[in-house]
Each structure stands twice: as structure tokens, then as C-alpha cells.
Amino acid sequence: MVRPRVGTQTLLLLGVGLAIALSGCATTAPHHHSTHPSPTPSISPRATPTASPRTTPTATATVSVAPVCQAASIAAGMGPSNNAAGHQASTVVLTNDSSAACSLKGFPTLQLLNAGVNLTTNQTDGISPAGAPENLTPTLVTIAPDSAASFVVQWLDVPTGAQQCAVAWELGIHLPGGGGAVTAAVDGIMPCGGDLYVAPIRAGTAAP
């Protein structure tokens, strides 16, 4: 039996085809990378600090009040007067003999004296008999060193009915505010019935 001869050309073509087939089997299939985009970090806006409004302290006026005048620092004496028939009005001067300011406010309490003996004294605050009207509203009065304040005292020297008009040579003065008592020499005044009409402490030493 005679086998058919395979030509050289045919063998060459078969060899090439086989080589290509083998080459295709050896090629590794490409590996696909699934690339996920990295998330872009979200940038939070930076909070701008809010400036707290500066609180400006409110200025308050501080009023310094001098301490109450004490009897040891006060010298009392009679000042100018304004007298008429049957009616007397005198200024009583209170001088600050200390080296520091002090203050008084209100009505002093008075006592008629004769040689250290208390005489009948009836004091009325804030009401003046006819003749010498005064400011009867108490105010705070500051007395600087070597300066003076005053008050006005009035009385009637003509008796009504059986009134007695005893002679007083001194006037005891209890300072308002609890500062103690001082004494002023007076020139034989005769308040009938011991009735005295007293105005509050005031600045200055003017006549009634």
C-alpha cells in the first residue's frame, strides 16, 4: 500500500499553525485591577473664632463720706444773731479743730445750762417762730479742718401767762449722729418757758 507523500510546503504550514496554537495557550490572560477612586477627604471649613465683645466696666461715681464729727474735734460758740422785740435768733458755730474732715446731718439736741445745772428745755425741730425763716430740710454737711458749719436756734423772750424765763449762760449741744456733746458759752439768754426752735446743721456761718 502506498501512503500519499506530504509535501514540504504542507508540513511547513502545519508547523506554523501548531506553533501559533501553542503560543496562544501559553499566554497568560491579562489581570484586570479594579481601581476604586480614593475618596477625596472632605475639608470642613475652619471655624473662625468669634471675638467676644469686650465688656467695658461701667464707671460709677464713688462718693466718699467723711466720718461723723466727734465732740473732741468740735469747738462750739455763738455767731451772728438777728434779734427783734420779743424774738431772738442766733447762729451757733461748730468749728472743726481736727486735722481731718468730718460730717454732720440733722438736728442737734440742745440743753439750757446755768453753772452746769440743767434748766427746763423744750426743743422744737423744724418749726421757726415768726421772724427768721430757715431751711428746715436736713442735708449732709462736710466740715473741713479749721472750717465751720452752724445751726440757727430761736426763742421768745417775752413770757406768755405764767411762763418762767430763766437765764442760761451755757448751751449744751448733742451732735447729730452720735458724736457726743459740746458746750457753747452764751451771754445770759432767757428763752421763756425754755422753748427753743432749732434748725438743722447747715454749711457756713451766716446770720439768721
Order of alpha helices (4+ residues) and beta strands (2+ residues): alpha-beta-beta-beta-beta-beta-beta-beta-beta-beta-beta-beta-beta
